[in-house]
Amino acid sequence: MVSREELERFLDRLSAEGVTYTEVAPGLWRVRPGGALDFDIAVTYAPPVVVLRANVTELPDDDDHCNKLTRRLLELNATDLLHGAYGIERDTVVLSEALELSHLDYEEFQASFESMTIALASHLRELVAIRDGQVHTGTHRAVSPDAIHEAR
């Protein structure tokens, strides 16, 4: 089984690729992908699993927007996400994935982390647009990165 120290070595290896991380509590790290991506992924060592989780956006107050957003999240779970899944915790949309520590290696951890960052990078603009009611007949207006950051 992968130990907490081994998991931290996985994070060290990711940092060679521009990823930064901070341990905020024993066994809990805030990990920030490199580049222009402006979100954190929480990595939690919770034997027998490690959990990767990102807060995506708040749910809209408007029921119609909320229904459209939750439908789109389910569609993305079925078509774009291989291991992780979008979900709702309280009033927040989250993306999470759990990996078994018993047979985890760096390549599997890296693939899961990268899968989440790619999903967030490719889905976030659309999800924020749906949340804000900017989606009409299957298309959405462009949303600036500043608007996305402010919305989160």
C-alpha positions as CSV (number, residue, x, y, z in Angstrom):
1,M,0.0,0.0,0.0
2,V,1.2,3.5,-0.8
3,S,2.2,5.4,2.3
4,R,1.6,9.1,3.0
5,E,5.3,9.7,2.4
6,E,5.2,7.9,-1.0
7,L,2.2,10.0,-2.0
8,E,4.1,13.1,-1.1
9,R,6.9,11.9,-3.4
10,F,4.3,11.6,-6.2
11,L,3.4,15.3,-5.6
12,D,7.1,16.1,-5.7
13,R,7.4,14.5,-9.1
14,L,4.4,16.5,-10.3
15,S,6.1,19.6,-9.2
16,A,8.8,19.0,-11.7
17,E,6.1,19.6,-14.3
18,G,5.1,23.0,-12.9
19,V,2.5,21.8,-10.4
20,T,2.7,23.5,-7.0
21,Y,1.4,22.0,-3.7
22,T,1.1,22.9,-0.1
23,E,0.3,20.6,2.8
24,V,-2.6,22.3,4.7
25,A,-3.1,19.5,7.2
26,P,-1.5,16.1,7.8
27,G,-2.4,14.0,4.7
28,L,-4.2,16.9,3.0
29,W,-2.6,18.9,0.2
30,R,-3.8,21.8,-1.9
31,V,-2.4,21.2,-5.4
32,R,-2.4,23.8,-8.2
33,P,-1.8,22.8,-11.8
34,G,0.8,24.9,-13.7
35,G,0.1,27.4,-16.4
36,A,-3.0,29.5,-16.7
37,L,-5.3,27.1,-14.8
38,D,-6.8,28.9,-11.8
39,F,-8.1,26.2,-9.5
40,D,-6.9,23.9,-6.8
41,I,-7.2,20.2,-6.4
42,A,-7.4,18.8,-2.9
43,V,-5.5,15.5,-2.5
44,T,-6.5,13.6,0.7
45,Y,-4.6,10.6,2.0
46,A,-7.5,8.5,3.5
47,P,-6.5,4.8,3.6
48,P,-7.5,2.7,1.8
49,V,-7.8,5.4,-0.8
50,V,-6.4,8.8,-1.9
51,V,-9.1,11.2,-2.9
52,L,-8.6,14.0,-5.5
53,R,-11.3,16.7,-5.4
54,A,-11.9,20.1,-6.9
55,N,-14.6,22.6,-6.2
56,V,-15.9,23.6,-9.6
57,T,-18.7,26.2,-9.1
58,E,-21.7,27.1,-7.0
59,L,-25.1,25.9,-8.1
60,P,-27.3,28.6,-9.5
61,D,-30.3,29.9,-7.6
62,D,-32.5,29.8,-10.7
63,D,-34.2,26.3,-11.0
64,D,-34.1,26.3,-14.8
65,H,-30.3,27.1,-14.8
66,C,-29.8,24.5,-12.1
67,N,-31.7,21.8,-14.0
68,K,-29.7,22.5,-17.2
69,L,-26.4,22.5,-15.2
70,T,-27.1,19.2,-13.5
71,R,-28.2,17.6,-16.7
72,R,-25.0,18.7,-18.4
73,L,-22.9,17.4,-15.5
74,L,-24.6,14.0,-15.9
75,E,-23.9,14.0,-19.6
76,L,-20.2,14.9,-19.0
77,N,-20.0,12.0,-16.4
78,A,-21.2,9.6,-19.1
79,T,-19.2,10.9,-22.0
80,D,-16.0,12.7,-20.9
81,L,-15.0,11.3,-17.5
82,L,-13.4,7.9,-17.3
83,H,-12.8,7.5,-13.6
84,G,-13.8,10.7,-11.8
85,A,-17.2,12.2,-11.6
86,Y,-19.0,15.5,-11.1
87,G,-21.2,15.6,-8.1
88,I,-22.9,18.1,-5.8
89,E,-22.0,18.7,-2.2
90,R,-24.3,21.2,-0.5
91,D,-24.6,24.0,-3.1
92,T,-21.2,23.3,-4.8
93,V,-20.4,21.3,-7.9
94,V,-17.4,19.2,-7.3
95,L,-15.2,16.9,-9.4
96,S,-13.7,14.0,-7.5
97,E,-11.9,10.7,-7.9
98,A,-10.8,8.1,-5.5
99,L,-7.8,5.8,-6.1
100,E,-7.0,2.6,-4.2
101,L,-3.7,2.9,-2.3
102,S,-3.1,-0.9,-2.4
103,H,-1.9,-0.9,-6.0
104,L,-1.4,2.8,-6.8
105,D,1.7,3.8,-8.7
106,Y,2.9,7.2,-9.8
107,E,1.7,6.8,-13.4
108,E,-1.9,6.0,-12.3
109,F,-1.8,9.0,-9.9
110,Q,-0.4,11.3,-12.6
111,A,-3.0,10.1,-15.1
112,S,-5.9,10.8,-12.7
113,F,-4.5,14.2,-11.8
114,E,-4.1,15.1,-15.4
115,S,-7.5,13.8,-16.3
116,M,-9.1,16.1,-13.7
117,T,-7.1,19.1,-14.9
118,I,-8.0,18.5,-18.5
119,A,-11.7,18.0,-17.6
120,L,-11.8,21.2,-15.6
121,A,-9.9,23.2,-18.3
122,S,-12.2,22.0,-21.0
123,H,-15.5,22.1,-19.1
124,L,-15.3,25.0,-16.7
125,R,-16.2,27.8,-19.2
126,E,-19.3,25.9,-20.4
127,L,-20.5,25.0,-16.9
128,V,-20.2,28.6,-15.7
129,A,-22.0,29.8,-18.8
130,I,-24.9,27.3,-18.1
131,R,-24.9,28.3,-14.4
132,D,-25.3,32.0,-15.4
133,G,-28.0,31.3,-18.0
134,Q,-25.8,32.2,-20.9
135,V,-26.5,29.0,-22.8
136,H,-29.2,29.1,-25.5
137,T,-30.1,26.3,-28.0
138,G,-26.9,24.3,-27.3
139,T,-24.5,27.2,-27.7
140,H,-23.0,29.5,-25.2
141,R,-21.4,32.9,-25.3
142,A,-17.7,33.2,-24.7
143,V,-17.0,33.8,-21.0
144,S,-13.7,35.5,-20.2
145,P,-11.3,33.8,-17.8
146,D,-11.7,36.8,-15.4
147,A,-15.4,36.1,-15.3
148,I,-14.8,32.5,-14.5
149,H,-12.4,33.4,-11.7
150,E,-14.8,35.9,-10.2
151,A,-17.7,33.4,-10.4
152,R,-15.9,30.8,-8.4
